Amino acid sequence: MLWAIFLTTLMQPPVAPAVVEAGVAPPVTTIVSEFEVEPEPDAETEGESEMAGPQGEATDGELLYSTDLSDEELEQTWKTESTELGSISVGFTEAGRLINGIQMPPGKTWTVIAPDNAWGTRETIDGLIAAATAVHEQFPSCGPLRVNHIGKKDGGYLRPHQSHQSGRDVDVGFFYRDPASLNRPVKARELLIDAAENFALLKALVMQTDVQMVLVDRRVQKVLYDWALTHGEARGWLDSLFNSGFSSLVQHARGHRDHFHVRFFSPRSQELGRRLQPLLAKVPEQNVLIHRVQRGDSLGRIAMRYGSSVGLIQRANGLSTSALRVGRTLNVPLRGPCTNCPVPPPVRVPPRRLPPEPIDAEAQGEPTLPPT
């Protein structure tokens, strides 16, 4: 029933995200840390859900990415040498997994906070490296970009996140005027950040990567918007990033007052995942369905519903008990082809939102002042 609801959602025209029932994490005390730990917000109401929003213009089945592989070549490579396909993003950011993930490597202009949870698609890793490099080219003395959670090696549920499941979401820390700000309470971090360096990061993501959206608290947004406006950025372009409602590239999210949550388009990885989903059963160890736990679910009921077993589900998810948490997802190993798994639509990555070119006064024929 849940997958039918997901399919129905995907077929609807883009609308404002709808509120759906989600599990509520147990209370967590706010800690002094680089990345604030809070109960996971309801992603549907915070702009984080991929299920309820547009993912680029639909292509009606048109193949835009991975065109170097015919269907026959893709199936043969999948069955015999799947690693040659590169990274594969299966399903959705909040109900998906990752195949052949790439781990964020060490670097001079960035630091990886949690290497075991820093696996993503090739496009995600390349985008992060490009953005970090661009900031340091502009500000050579700034500190390294702090990269926290991306995803697990095989994707899937990563506590405490609802997303971060298919290799396309990343949490990155702010740049601060004083590095000691990292040890201060999370409250009012927007008063401590280096607006120039953080806006440079945002601009690099927009101009040099296929970023899908950036989640950050609206108070941080205001600091960045005001700084950019007073330093010559075009108001219309800034408004397209910050003040365009559901089409804004930068969206507000609770619990994001001390970091950016960045989601990338990963066109080749996503397209491979979409094309391979009907072929997963041809590689038994990869024949896995993603199930979001609902009220009343038990491991036994889930196993019976999909023709799996309690033991298989526990091993696939590292569960030592039968306790389940409403709202999290489970990898459910299947014994045969999945006939009702939701398949994401083809993705068309929209054009990058580049700022307008500076106006050349001489080219416009405007009078210039004579030299003095």
Order of alpha helices (4+ residues) and beta strands (2+ residues): alpha-alpha-beta-beta-beta-beta-beta-alpha-beta-beta-alpha-beta-alpha-alpha-beta-beta-alpha-beta-alpha-alpha-beta
